[in-house]
Amino acid sequence: MTVRVSVPATSANLGPGFDSIAAALSPRLVLTAERADEFSITTNIDVPSDRSNLLVQAFERVMSVDGVRLTVESEIPLCGGLGSSACAVLAGILAARALGGECNDPLALAIEVDGVADNSTAAYHGGVAVHVGGQVTKLTVPASISGLVVVPQHSVHTEAARDVLPAEVPIDDAVANAGYAVLLGAGLAKGDTGLLARGLHDQIHQRRRSTLYPNSWELLGKVTELGAIGATISGSGSAVLVWVEDVAADAVRERLSDHVGDWASVMAVDFEPVGATVDGVAVA
C-alpha cells in the first residue's frame, strides 16, 4: 500500500492576525509513504534521516513507522517562517492515518504537536485560514493577487521571536489590530486592494521583533514604493510575504531582487486555495 500526501507552505501571523491568521502558499511538501520490510526515510532537504526527524515523530503519534518507507520532496525553504515544521508534522500525521493508523482529528493533533494553530490550520484547509475560539473560517485570496516571498539567508528561531514580545500590549495596539483584521477580511472578500493594503498592517508583533530581522523590517516600509500592495513578516521571520497584483508581479519581483541584493532571494508564489491532500483528494 502506498499513499501520497501533499501539504502547502504557509505564512502565519498574517499582518494583524498574530497566532490566528495564516495563508497557504503554493510551494509544497510531498510525502510518499509505503509499506516496506523496514523503516527508512529519504529526503531532498537537509533534515535528519532517522527517528529524530519531526515528520517521523508526528507519524509515530498515530502509528509505528516500523515497516514503512518514507520519501519526502519539499519545495519549502527550511528557514524564514514558511511553515516547514508544521507542514512536516501534518504530512506525517495524514500519511500514518491513510496507512491505517487511528486519528480522529488530524488537525487537532497537528496543532498539539506544532504548538500553535495558525500554520497547521492554513496547511490543512488552504486559503487564508482564521482560527479563533476553536473555530476555523476560510477566506479566499482573489485570483488577481499573487505573492512574492523574500527569503533571507538567516532565520529567526521561534523561541527568540516569542521571548521579545511582552505578556501584555497597550490597548491602543490591540484596538488597531482588531480594526486592521476587519479591513484585511473585507479586502479579501471584496477583492479591494485598497482595503487589503490597509489591513496588512500590525501594531502588536512585527515592530517589537524588528531587531531580530532589521533588513526585513526595513523592507516592509519600502514595498509599496516598489509597486506592491503591501507586505507582512512571514511567521516569526525573517521572510517577507509581499502581496502584488498579478499583472505587476514580474516587475515588482525584479525591483525587489535589485533592492535586497545578496541578503535574500525572491521567490514567486501563488496563494493556494487547496490545503493538504491525500492521494489527490483534499482533506478539508
N, C-alpha and C positions, 0 to 999 in steps of 0.2 A: 504493500500500500504506500502510495506517495501523495503528499499534499503540497500545495504551493500557496504560500501566504505573502501578500504584498501590503506594505504599510507606508503611507506617505510621511514625508518630513513635516515638521510643524514649526510655527513661530508663535511662541507663547508670550504672556504678559503684554498682550497686544494693546499698545497705547495706554488708555485709561484702565484696561482690564487686567490689572495685576492679579495673578493666580486664578483668573476666572475666564479669560477670553483668549482663544488661540486660533490660528488659521492653518489649515492643511495646505501643503505645498507639493509641487509635482515631483521633486526627487523622491525616490522610493527605496526602501529596503525590501528585498525579495528573499524569502526563506523557503528552501525546498527541504522537506523532511520525509524520510522514507525508512521503512523497516530494513534492518541490516543485521549482520552477525554480531556486530559490536558497535559501541558508541564512537562517533567521530564527528568533527566539525571542521569544515574548511571555509575560508572567507577571503574576500578581496580587500579587506580593510585591516588595519593594524590593531587587532584586539586579541585577547587570549584564545588559544585553540584547545582549551580543556574545560573542566567543570567550573572553573572560576569565571568563565565568560558570563556576562549578565544575561544574555539571551538564554543560555543553558540553565542558569539558576531559575529564571522565570518559567521555563519549560518544566522544570522539576517541581514547581509548586503545583502542577497539575498531574504529572505522571513521571515515572523514572525515564531517564534518557538512555538507559541501557538498551542496546539493540536498535539504536536509532542513528541514522546518518543525517547530519545537518549540513546544508550548503547555503552560505549567505553571500549575496551580492548586493552591495549598497552603493547608492549614488549620494548619500547624505554625508556631508562633512562632519567629522567627529568633533571638531571644535567650533565654537561660535554661538551655540544656543539654538540649534535647529532640530532639537528633539531626538537626537540619535539614540539616547539611552531609553527614552520612553517608547520609541519605535521598536527597539530590540526586545524590550520587555513584552510589549503587546504581541509581537510576532511569535515569540516563544510560547506564550500562553495559548494563542489561537492555534498554533500548529499542534501543540500537545492535545488540545481538546478535539481537533479534527482527526487525530490518530486514535482517539478512543478514550482519552482522559476525561475525568469528570470536572466540569467547571460551569456552574450555573450562570455566573455573571463575570465574563472575562474583562469587561471594562472596570468593574469594581476591584478586581484582583490586580489589574494593571496599575490602577491608581494607588492601591495599597503598596505595591512593590516600588513604584517610582517615587511616591511620596507627595506628589501634587496632582491636581486634577486636570489642569488645562491642556498640557501636551497630549496626554493619553486620550482625552475626550475628542480633541480635534483629529488625532490619528485614527480613532475608531469611527467617528461619524463623517469626517470630511467637512468641507466648507469652513465657515467661521463658526466655531462652537463656543457657546456661552454656558458655563457650568456654574450655577449659583443655587444654593439651597438644596443641593442634591438633585436638581433637575437640569436637563440639557435642552437648549434651544439652538437650532442650527440656522445660520444665515448664509446667504449665497452672495459671492462677490460677482458683480456684473461682468459679463464676458468681455466688455470693452476695457477692463482694467487688468493689468498683469503686474508681475513683480520682478524686482532685481534685488539680489542678496549680495551685500558687500561682506565678504568673509575675511576677517583679519588673520594674520599669521599666528596670533596668540589667542587663547581662550580665557574666559573668566570662570573660575570654579564657583559652582552654585552656592556652596557654603560661604565663601568670601562675599559673594553678592548679597546674601541674606544678612550677613553679620553687620553690614554698613547701614542697614535700614533700622529706623527706630521702632520701638514697640507701639508707639502712638504717633499720629501725624496731626498737624493743625486742622481744625475744622474747615478752614478755607480751602485747603488742598483736597480734602475729601469731597467737599461740595463741588469743586471744579471738576474732579474726575467723574462724579456722577453725571454732570452735565455733558462732559466730553463723550461718555459712554452712550448717552442718548443720541448725540449727534452722529457718532460712529454707526449705530444701528440704523438711524434714519437715512444716512448717506448710502449705506449698502442697500437698504430696501428700495430706495427711490432711484438709485443709480446717479446720485447727485455728488459730483466730485468736490464741489464747494463745501458741502456738509461733511463729506468724508475727510477732507483736509483738516477741518476744524476738529473733527472727532478723533484724530490720531494723536492728539496732544495728551500729556500726562503731567501731573504735579506730585506724584507720590514716589515713584521708584527710579525713574531714569536719571533725573538730576542728582539725586542722592548717591547714585552709583557712578557718577560721571568720572571720578578719579580712577576708577578701575578700567575705564575704556576711553581715555581722553580723545583719541582720534575719531572714534565712533560718535562720541558726544558732539564734537565739532562738526562732523558731517551732518548730523540731524538738522543743524541750523543752516545748512548750505543747499540741501537737496532741491528746494523749490527754485532757487536761482539756477539750478542745472536743468530745470524743466519737469521735475517730478511733482506729483500731487502732494506727497508728504512721506514721512518715514517713521519707523519705530525701531527701538532696540529689540532684537530678537531674543526672547527668553531672558536669561541673566547676562547676556552679552557674550562676546562683543560684536557679533554680526549685526548688520543693519538691514532691515527689510524696507526696501524703497518701493513705494506704490506709484505706478505710472499708467498713463493712458496708453493703451496698446499701440496706437499709431505713432507714439513718440518714443517707444521703448528702445529702439536701436540707437537713436540719437542720444537719449539720456544715458544709456549704457556706455557709450563712447566718452561722454563728458565725465561720467563717474570714474571710469578707468583712468582717464587723464588726471583727475583730481586726487585719487587715492595713491597713485604712484605704486611704489613697491611694498606698502604696508598692508595691502589687502588685494584680493581678487574679486571680480564682479561676475556673478552667475545669474543668468536669466532663468526665471521660474514662472510657472503658472499657479494660480490659486486652484487647488484640487477639490472639486465638488464631491468626489467619491472617497470615502475613507478606506479602511482596511478591507481587503478581500481575501477569501479562501477559495482557491480553485476558480478564480474569476468572478465569484459571487460576493457582493458587498455584504458585510456582516451587520450593517445598520441601514 
